[in-house]
Amino acid sequence: MRRAPISPPPLLPSGLARKTPLPFIERRYRFLTYVFGGGVTVRDHEKHADAVTPIRGASIRGQLRFWWRACNPSGCTTVEELRKREGEIWGATSQAAKVEITVVMQPSKFREVAVYEYKDNGRLRACRGMETIAYGAFPLQPASALHGARVKPGVLYDSGGTPFTLRLRFPEDVRADVEAALWAWESFGGLGGRTRRGFGAIAREGGPDAGNVTAELAKYQSHPRIAGVPSLRGARFAMAPRSHGDAVDAWKAELGLLQRLRQGPGFGRNHPQPNSLKPAGRSRWPEADQIRGLTGATAPLHAQPVVSVESFPRAAFGMPIVFHFVDPGDPNMSLQLQPVGERDRFASPLLLRPLPDGRAFRAAALVLSSDVPDCELLVGNQAPRPVAWSLDSDQAGQVPALRRNGKVFTDPLQLFLEELQQ
């Protein structure tokens, strides 16, 4: 087994004499939730963590870059200005970074956590107790499992709460930028894949907790927002009133809510018919019926639509969205909703994570200010078909999934936030 590499001495930013010591911040962290990959090796459904250096400076830098842009502590007003300032602080291909990041201590070896297993009938299903986590970890399923092949599914990784330590060195003139990025990353970010769904969430010793996030977030509400850049300006934050003794339990609670909102019986779907073997009935969202109408393929039992609104509102949760139909007569080709243009992905503006609350944890969610792009539906090998995603109040009133406790929601993300606070 190869040894962990020794970090090379960090390069000093240009213009600073080596005899001039740089200020630094040293902080200790631990993972609150299971890590989704994060290593340099990714093979289809296998998302590996690095066995030797699970925490890498490059990954930290990438996270801090994102959260620095979201905070915009330098008050940039254009993309060009933001890009220039980002290069000065965090580095660019032609420019040395002012901020040096060193991983001082790695966490203990990760333990593999199984999410899926094959049942006696040969079908791949979530392991017991992992049902809600499996909803967020669906990329760990091998595609061949749909065709009966028993290929080992991917796994998550658990550090057991053991700490890791980072040291950041920087000149004093960028301290406000560094501390803003660190606060946002510690409050809402993580490491590895699918951090927006709460995987790899971190907590700093003595760091942000549920009690001060709202007040701290308000500091960035006046900073300029730049079109096309996800921002904390105008971001929405919510927490569940109930606390949990374990961070994973708090995380499961909000993943479960998202699953129910999108697909759960009595919320996102109808209840199953009596004597039905299906876990849920037809969708209360308009996408399924719209696809049937666009393709002209409809199972006899689905001839009468549940929702007739011509919209794909779940685009607000992020794209692409892949649709599968299982009943004979329904569409049997590949179907995918994606952004129009060169981008094939719209990262979800909804971020989930547990937040420390004293010795307990609370489920928390952040919705970044992020414009939902125009979208199109890919139907097999046909030309893309432009479709709408937004709804007015009259249209939303016709969508059962967007009616809750006598209130109609035109924004599915706002519906999630308000349900989380119940």
N, C-alpha and C positions, 0 to 999 in steps of 0.2 A: 504494500500500500504506500502510495507516495506521501511525502510529508507536506504539511501545510507550508506554502511559500512565506518567506519573511518579507514583509512589506518594505519596498525600497524607500530610502529617505525621500520625503516629499520635495518637489522642486519649489524653490521660492519664486513668487511672482516677480516679473521683470521690474527692475528699478529698485528693488529692496536689497540692501547689503546683507550678506549672510550673518554678520555680527548683530543685526537687528532682530531681536526675538519677536515673533508674531504672537498676538493674542490667540488664545485657543479656548474652545469649549469641549469638555469631555462629559459624555452622558452614557448612562447605562439603560438598556432596554430589554424587554422580553416580549415574546409573542403571546398574544391573547387567544388566537385562533389557529387552526391548522393552516399550514403553508401549501400553496398550490404551485409546485415546481420551484422555479426560481433559478435553476442551474442553467448552464450554457448549452446543455444537450436536451433537445426536444424532439421526440419522434412520434408523430401522430398523436395517439391518445396518451402516450407516456410522457408525463411532465416531471422530469427529475429535478431533485434538489442536488446541489453540489455536496458530495460527501466530505470534502476537505475544507472548502471555503464557502459555506452556505450564505454568508454575508459578504458581499463584494462592494467595494467602494464605488464601482461604476453604477451599480444598481441604486445605491443611496443617492448618488449624484443625479441620476435620472429622475428619481422621486422628488428631490428638492428643486430641481429645475421646474417640474410641473407645478408644484405648490407655490413656488416663487412667482410664476406667471399668474396663477390664480389670485394670489394676494396683491400683486403689483405694488410692492412697497415703495418702489422708486417713482411711482406716479406717471409711468409712461402713457402716452395718449395715442400712439400709432404702433402698428406691427413692426415697422422698421426701427422705431425707437426702442421697443421692447426687445427685439432681437439683438440690437447693438449692446444694450445694457446687460442682457443675459450672457452674452459672450464675454463681457468684461468681468462678470462675477464668477460664472460657472465654467467658462472656457469655450473655445471654438476651435475649429480646425487650424486657424491661423493665429490663435491667440491663447496664451497661457491663462489658466484660471487663477483668480485671486484666492479662491477657497480650496484648501487641501483637506482631503477626507482620508482618514486612516482607521481601519478596523483594528482596534487594540486587542480585543478579545472576542473569539468566536463562541457561539453557544455550543452546548454538548451535542453529541451526535444525534441526529433526528431519528425518530421512530416512525416506521411506515404505518399509515392508518388506512385500512381498507374502507372503501365507500360502497362498492358494488361487489356482488357475488352471484354465482350461478345457482339457481334453485334446482330442486329435483326434476322439474319439468324442462330443464335446460335453458330457461330464460334468465337473462341478466336483470337483477333487481337490486335495490338498495339494501345494504346490510341493516340488521335490526338496530334501531336507534339513530340511523344515519339518513332517514328519509328526507328531512328538510335540507340537510347539507348536500345530499345527492342532487337536489333540485338546482343548487348553484354550481355543482361540480360535474354537470352533465358531459363536458368535453373529455372526461376520463373514460367514457364508454367507447370501446373499440367499435368502429363501424361494422366490422365483420360479424359482431354479435347479433346484428339485425337479421343475418342470414343463417343463423344457427351455429356459427363457429365459436368454440369456447376459447377465445383469446383472453389472456389475463388482462383485466382492466387496470387502468392507472390508479395510483394511490396518492393520498395526501401525506404531509409530514408534520410530526409533532415534536417540538423541542423540549417538551416537558416543563416549560416555564423557566428554563435555565437562561441566564442573561447573556447579552453581548454588549460590547462597549465600543463607542465611536469617539474619535477625536477630530475636531474641525479646527484648522488654523486659518486665520484670515486677517487682513489689515483692518484697523478700527473703522475705516470709512464705509465698510460694507456690513458692519455688525447688525444694523437694523434689518437689512435684507436677509441675512443668514438666520436671524432669530425669527423673522416672520415665516420663512420657509419651513424651519424646524417645527414651529408651533403648529402650522397647518398639517404637516406630515404626521406629527405625533397625534393630532386630534382626529384626523380623518383618513390617513393613508396607511400604508403597510409595505410589505415586500413580497415578491413572487408574483404569480399570476392572479387575475380576478380579484384584485384588492378592492374594486368597487363593490363587490358582493361580500366583502368582509373577510376574505381569506388573507392570512398573513398579517392581520391587524396587530399593531404594536402598542406598547405602553412604556413610557419613560418613568423611571424611579423619581418620584416627586414631580411628575409632569402633569399635563392637563387632565382634569376630571370633569364629570358631568356637571358640576356646580358652576364652573366658570367659562364653559365653552361659549354660551350665548353672549356674555359680556365681551369676551375677546373677539368673537366674530364681528361684533358691531364696529370694531376699529377699522375693518376693511370695507365697510359698506360705502364709505365716501371715496374710495380710491377709484380711478377711472376704469371703466370696462371697455375693452377693445373687441370689436366685432370679430367673431370666429375664435376667440380665446376663452375657454371655460373660466369663470370668474367667481370670486366670493362676493363681488358687488351684486346685490340683489339675490344672493343665495338664500335658500330656506332651510331651516334646521328644526328637527323635532326629536323628542325623546319619549320613550314609553314611561308611564308613571310607575310601573312595577319594577322593582330591582330583583336581580338574581344573584345567588351566591357564587355562581360560576360564569365566567365570560362566555364559554361555548353555549351555555343554556340561553343567555341573553341573545346571542347571535342566532341561535336556532329559532328563537321566537320571531325575529323580524324576517328571517328567510321564509319561515312558515307563513307569515302574513303575506309576503310577496307572492308566494305560491298560491295561496287561497284567492288573492285578489285577481290573479291572472287565470287560474285554472281550477280553483277549489269548488266543490259542489256547494250550492247555496250562495255563492259569491260570484266567481268568474264563470261557473258552469251551472247548468240545472242539476238537480238531484237525479240520480239514475232511475230508470223505470223499475217498477216492481219486478222482482225475479231476474233482473239484469245482472250479468256478471261484470259489467263495466263499473269502474269506480266513480264515474260521474256521467252526467247527461250532456246535452248539447251546450255549446259555448254561448254565454250571455254577452260576448263581445261581437262586433260586426264582421270581423275579418273572415271567419270561416264561410259565412253565407255570401259575402262579397266575392270570395274566390270561386265558390260554386257558380255564382252568376256570371263571372267573367270567363270561366272556362266552359260553361255549359254542361258540366259534369256534376250530377247530383244523385245521391243514393235515394231510393224511393221513400225511405223514412224521413228524409230531409228535404222533401220537395217544398214544404212550407217553411220559409225562413223564420228564424227566431228574431233576428234584427235586420231591418231593411235599410239602415243608414249606410251610405256609400262613403266609408272612411275606414282607415286603419290606425286608430288612435294609439295602439300599443307601440307604435314607432317611437313615442316619447320615452319609452324605457330603454331605447338603444336599438341599433341595427347592425348586422343583418338579423332578421328573424326567419327561421326555417319552419315551414308548415308541413305537417304530415297528416294524411287522412288514411283511415284504415277500413272503412266500410265499402263494400263493393258498390260501384256506381259513382262514388265520390272521386275527385281528382286523384290520379295515380302517378302523376309526373312530379319532377322536382319543382318546388315552389319556394321562393325566397323574396323577402322584402328587404330592399337595400336603398341607401341614399342615391340620389340622382347625380350623375357626373363621374369624375375620376375617383372619388372616394368610394370605397366599397364597405365602409364601416362608419358608424356613428356611435361613439363611446357613450354609454349610459350616463346621464347627469345625476342619477340616483346612486348615492354611496351609502352602504350599510356598514355598521360596525358596533361592537359593544364598547361602552365607555366606562372606565372605573368610576365608582360612586362610593367613596370611602372604602370599605372592605367588600363591597358588593359591586354589581355591574348592571348597567341599564342599556337596553337596545336603543341605538341612536341612528338617525339618518340625515344626510345632507343632500340637498338638490342644488347643484351648481347652476349658475346662470349660463345657459348654453343653448343656442338656437337650434331647434330641430330642423334639419334640412328637408327639402322636397324629397319624396321617395318614389320608388317604382317597384313593380312586382315582376319578378322573373318567373316565367311559366315555361318549364322545359327548355327547348331550344328556340322558342319564339322570341320576337323582339320585345324588349322591356315595355311594360305598360305603366305610364304615370298614374299614380293614385294619390288621393288626399289622405291626410292624417289628422288635421285639425277639425274641431267640432264647435258649432255655436250651441247656445243653451237649448234651443229646440231640438237639435239633433241629439245632443247628449241625453235629453229626457227620454229618447226612444231607445237608449242603450241600457238594458237592465243592470249591467255591471257597473254603471256609473251613477246609479241611483242608490242612495244609502241613507237610511233613517230620515226619509222625507226630503233629503237634499240632493240636488243634481250637480254633478261635477263635470266641467268641460275639460279639466286637466287630470289625467289619471295619476300623475305624480302627487298632486295636492290631495287626492283621495287617499293615497297611501300614507302620506304624512299625518292626515287627520285620523286615520284608523290606528296608526301607531300610537297616538296619544290617548286612545280610548282606554 
